[in-house]
Amino acid sequence: MTSNSFSPSSSFFSTTTEEKGELQQFLRFYLFPDTTVMLPLAQLTEVLTIPLGQIIPVPHMPSWIMGVYNWRGEILWMVDLGQLLGLIPWHQQTMTSSYRAIVLHSGTNDTPLSKIRGQVLGLVVSGVEDIEWCNTQEIQSPPASAVTPSLAPFLRGYWLKPEGNMIVTLDGDAILAALPKP
């Protein structure tokens, strides 16, 4: 397993205040077929590359729950984020030899990982792209007609970059809340 660890508690990743408003770092990633998405970096722990066959299916779960994965000796529930949002399920996309996943947690930069055990989730995505600095005041609510019912509960808004690219901004806590309760 290859992983890239983030250190959300470091001062480099913390939120700063500028004249225009609050700047925050987001991880930009891709969902097949053509959706660019971002989540606050402060809610992410790690980016994983998981070989195929390492996610163990769990019967009688919603189709968007892929199964569980052994992450650092803990059980990590793995979710097909694209399917959860109403896009093409991962298994219907072009096959690769591994999954790309993002480890999402609830809380803030000040919340140590030991305090959030049980509130961590793996999100399988099509690809991880880059880190973006975004003025959170520039995140806009989309018109209701542009939002699908499957995306609406997880949508924080969208950010229109200066060069015109639109990035869907998700609410990590809403994604965590979607997991079925035991």
C-alpha positions as CSV (number, residue, x, y, z in Angstrom):
1,M,0.0,0.0,0.0
2,T,1.3,3.4,-0.9
3,S,0.0,6.4,1.0
4,N,0.5,10.2,1.1
5,S,-0.1,11.5,4.6
6,F,-1.4,15.0,5.2
7,S,-0.7,16.8,8.4
8,P,-3.8,18.9,8.9
9,S,-2.6,20.1,12.3
10,S,0.5,21.9,10.9
11,S,0.4,25.7,10.6
12,F,0.9,25.4,6.8
13,F,-2.6,23.8,6.4
14,S,-4.4,26.1,8.8
15,T,-6.9,28.7,7.8
16,T,-5.7,32.3,7.4
17,T,-7.6,35.5,7.2
18,E,-7.0,37.9,4.3
19,E,-8.7,41.2,3.5
20,K,-11.2,39.4,1.1
21,G,-12.1,36.7,3.7
22,E,-11.1,33.3,5.0
23,L,-8.7,31.3,2.9
24,Q,-8.8,27.6,3.3
25,Q,-7.0,24.7,1.6
26,F,-9.1,22.1,-0.3
27,L,-8.1,18.8,-2.0
28,R,-9.2,18.8,-5.6
29,F,-10.1,15.4,-7.1
30,Y,-11.9,13.9,-10.0
31,L,-15.1,11.8,-10.3
32,F,-15.8,9.9,-13.5
33,P,-17.1,11.0,-16.1
34,D,-16.5,14.8,-15.8
35,T,-16.9,16.1,-12.3
36,T,-14.2,18.1,-10.4
37,V,-14.8,18.1,-6.7
38,M,-13.1,19.4,-3.6
39,L,-13.2,18.8,0.2
40,P,-11.5,20.8,3.0
41,L,-8.0,19.6,3.6
42,A,-8.6,20.0,7.3
43,Q,-11.1,17.0,7.1
44,L,-8.7,14.7,5.3
45,T,-6.1,12.4,6.8
46,E,-4.5,10.6,4.0
47,V,-4.6,9.7,0.3
48,L,-4.4,6.0,-0.3
49,T,-3.6,3.7,-3.2
50,I,-5.3,0.4,-2.5
51,P,-4.6,-2.7,-4.7
52,L,-7.7,-4.4,-6.1
53,G,-9.1,-7.1,-3.9
54,Q,-8.1,-5.4,-0.7
55,I,-11.5,-3.9,0.0
56,I,-13.6,-6.7,1.5
57,P,-17.4,-6.5,0.5
58,V,-19.9,-6.5,3.3
59,P,-23.3,-8.0,2.4
60,H,-26.7,-6.3,2.9
61,M,-25.3,-2.7,2.6
62,P,-26.2,0.1,0.2
63,S,-24.6,-0.4,-3.2
64,W,-22.4,2.7,-2.7
65,I,-20.6,1.0,0.3
66,M,-17.8,-1.0,-1.3
67,G,-16.9,-2.8,1.9
68,V,-14.1,-2.5,4.5
69,Y,-10.4,-2.1,4.3
70,N,-7.6,-2.7,7.0
71,W,-6.2,0.8,7.5
72,R,-3.5,1.1,10.2
73,G,-5.0,-1.9,12.0
74,E,-8.5,-0.3,12.0
75,I,-11.6,-1.1,10.0
76,L,-12.1,1.6,7.4
77,W,-15.5,1.7,5.6
78,M,-14.9,2.4,1.9
79,V,-17.5,4.3,-0.1
80,D,-17.8,4.7,-3.8
81,L,-18.2,8.5,-3.7
82,G,-19.2,8.8,-7.3
83,Q,-22.1,6.4,-6.9
84,L,-23.2,8.0,-3.6
85,L,-23.4,11.3,-5.5
86,G,-25.4,9.8,-8.3
87,L,-22.6,9.4,-10.8
88,I,-21.3,6.3,-12.6
89,P,-20.3,3.6,-10.1
90,W,-16.6,2.8,-9.8
91,H,-17.1,-0.8,-11.0
92,Q,-18.5,0.5,-14.3
93,Q,-15.6,2.7,-15.1
94,T,-12.3,1.7,-16.8
95,M,-10.6,-0.9,-14.6
96,T,-7.2,-0.1,-13.1
97,S,-5.0,-2.2,-10.9
98,S,-5.8,-0.2,-7.8
99,Y,-8.2,2.2,-6.1
100,R,-7.5,5.8,-5.2
101,A,-9.1,6.7,-1.9
102,I,-9.2,9.7,0.4
103,V,-9.5,9.2,4.2
104,L,-12.1,11.6,5.5
105,H,-12.7,12.4,9.1
106,S,-14.9,14.7,11.1
107,G,-13.6,17.5,13.2
108,T,-11.2,20.4,12.7
109,N,-7.4,20.9,12.6
110,D,-7.3,20.7,16.4
111,T,-9.0,17.3,16.6
112,P,-6.3,14.6,17.1
113,L,-7.0,11.3,15.2
114,S,-7.3,9.4,18.4
115,K,-10.4,11.4,19.3
116,I,-12.1,10.7,16.0
117,R,-11.8,6.9,15.8
118,G,-15.1,5.6,14.4
119,Q,-15.7,8.8,12.5
120,V,-13.4,8.1,9.6
121,L,-14.4,7.0,6.1
122,G,-12.6,6.0,3.0
123,L,-13.8,7.7,-0.2
124,V,-12.9,5.9,-3.5
125,V,-12.5,8.5,-6.2
126,S,-11.4,8.4,-9.9
127,G,-8.3,10.5,-9.3
128,V,-6.6,13.0,-7.0
129,E,-5.5,16.2,-8.6
130,D,-4.1,19.0,-6.5
131,I,-4.5,21.3,-3.4
132,E,-6.4,24.6,-4.0
133,W,-6.4,27.7,-1.9
134,C,-10.0,29.0,-1.8
135,N,-11.6,32.0,-0.3
136,T,-14.6,30.4,1.4
137,Q,-16.7,33.5,0.8
138,E,-16.4,32.7,-2.9
139,I,-18.2,29.3,-2.5
140,Q,-21.6,29.9,-4.0
141,S,-24.9,28.0,-3.7
142,P,-25.9,26.5,-7.1
143,P,-29.3,27.1,-8.6
144,A,-31.8,24.4,-7.3
145,S,-32.4,23.3,-10.9
146,A,-28.7,22.5,-11.4
147,V,-28.5,20.1,-8.4
148,T,-29.6,16.4,-8.6
149,P,-31.4,15.0,-5.6
150,S,-28.6,12.5,-4.9
151,L,-26.0,15.3,-4.8
152,A,-28.0,17.9,-2.8
153,P,-27.5,16.4,0.7
154,F,-23.7,16.5,0.3
155,L,-23.3,19.8,-1.5
156,R,-21.7,22.8,0.3
157,G,-21.7,24.8,-3.0
158,Y,-19.5,25.4,-5.9
159,W,-16.4,27.5,-6.5
160,L,-15.8,29.3,-9.8
161,K,-12.0,29.6,-10.3
162,P,-10.7,32.9,-11.8
163,E,-10.1,31.1,-15.1
164,G,-13.7,29.9,-15.2
165,N,-13.4,26.3,-14.1
166,M,-16.2,25.2,-11.7
167,I,-15.4,22.9,-8.8
168,V,-18.1,21.2,-6.7
169,T,-17.5,21.7,-3.0
170,L,-18.7,18.9,-0.7
171,D,-19.6,18.8,2.9
172,G,-17.5,16.1,4.6
173,D,-19.7,15.9,7.7
174,A,-22.7,15.2,5.5
175,I,-20.9,12.4,3.8
176,L,-19.9,10.8,7.1
177,A,-23.5,11.1,8.3
178,A,-24.7,9.1,5.3
179,L,-23.2,5.9,6.7
180,P,-25.9,3.5,8.0
181,K,-25.9,3.4,11.8
182,P,-25.3,0.0,13.4
